[in-house]
Amino acid sequence: MDGHGVKRLAVVDDDGRLVGIVSPRDLDKLFLRGDKAITAEVRDDVLDRSLRVDTGDVRVVVRQGVVTLSGRMERRTEAAIAVRVVGRVNGVVDVVDRLTWKTDDSKWEGR
């Protein structure tokens, strides 16, 4: 919206009837989160709970919604999954992948 100078967007229902108007500020409230909140969700919910693999050697740094993952994981495929899942966290603008791995299991992927 900002790049095209759009100040407001109409929200319509399935029949094309106007049901509301949103501004960039409205969307910012929904999607922009503080770096501390993003860091906590990435570390606690994604890395420590959801992945179910050892992520103790993974470091998380968030600056203006850009998450940098660095450190080491056991397998290359697990590192790739971590990057994809972190990219889906609300408020994440981008993920910088600086992860390394002990075992490159990608050649067995899909078998």
C-alpha positions in Angstrom: 0.0 0.0 0.0 2.8 2.4 0.9 4.7 1.7 -2.2 1.7 2.6 -4.4 0.5 5.5 -2.3 -2.7 3.7 -1.3 -4.3 5.3 1.8 -7.3 3.1 2.2 -8.6 -0.2 0.9 -12.2 -1.2 0.7 -13.2 -4.5 2.3 -16.1 -6.3 0.6 -18.0 -9.4 1.2 -18.6 -12.3 -1.3 -21.4 -10.3 -3.0 -19.2 -7.2 -3.5 -20.9 -5.2 -0.7 -18.8 -2.8 1.3 -18.3 -4.1 4.8 -15.4 -1.8 5.9 -12.3 0.1 5.1 -8.7 -0.6 6.2 -5.7 1.7 6.4 -2.0 0.8 6.5 -2.1 1.6 10.2 -4.9 -0.9 10.8 -2.8 -3.6 9.1 0.3 -2.6 11.0 -1.5 -3.3 14.2 -2.4 -6.8 13.0 0.9 -7.8 11.4 3.7 -5.9 12.9 5.1 -7.2 16.2 8.0 -6.2 18.3 11.3 -8.0 17.9 11.1 -9.3 21.5 7.7 -10.9 20.9 8.9 -12.5 17.6 12.1 -13.7 19.3 10.1 -15.3 22.1 7.8 -17.1 19.7 10.5 -18.3 17.5 12.6 -19.6 20.4 9.9 -20.9 22.7 7.1 -22.1 20.3 8.9 -23.0 17.1 12.4 -24.1 18.0 11.9 -25.5 21.5 8.4 -27.1 21.1 7.2 -27.5 17.5 10.2 -28.9 15.7 10.9 -31.8 18.1 14.6 -31.8 17.3 17.6 -30.5 19.2 17.9 -26.7 18.6 20.0 -25.9 21.6 22.8 -24.7 19.4 20.6 -22.4 17.3 20.8 -18.6 18.0 17.9 -16.3 17.1 18.4 -12.6 16.5 15.5 -10.4 15.3 15.9 -6.9 14.0 12.9 -5.0 12.6 11.1 -8.3 11.9 14.1 -9.9 10.1 15.0 -13.2 11.9 18.6 -14.4 11.6 19.1 -18.1 12.5 22.6 -19.2 13.1 24.4 -22.0 14.8 24.3 -25.7 14.2 21.7 -28.4 13.8 22.0 -32.2 13.4 20.6 -32.5 9.9 20.4 -30.2 6.8 16.7 -31.1 6.2 15.9 -30.1 9.8 17.6 -26.7 9.4 15.6 -26.1 6.2 12.4 -27.0 8.0 13.3 -24.6 10.8 13.8 -21.7 8.3 10.5 -22.4 6.6 8.5 -22.6 9.9 10.1 -19.5 11.3 9.2 -17.6 8.1 5.5 -18.3 8.8 5.5 -16.7 12.3 3.4 -13.6 12.4 5.4 -10.4 12.1 8.4 -12.1 10.4 9.5 -10.0 7.4 12.3 -12.3 6.3 14.6 -15.1 7.5 18.3 -15.0 7.1 19.6 -18.6 7.1 23.1 -18.9 8.6 22.5 -22.4 10.0 25.0 -25.2 9.5 24.5 -28.9 10.1 26.4 -32.0 11.1 24.8 -34.4 8.5 23.8 -33.5 5.0 20.8 -35.8 4.6 19.3 -33.8 1.7 20.5 -36.4 -0.9 18.2 -39.0 0.8 15.2 -36.6 0.8 12.3 -37.9 -1.1 13.3 -41.6 -1.0 
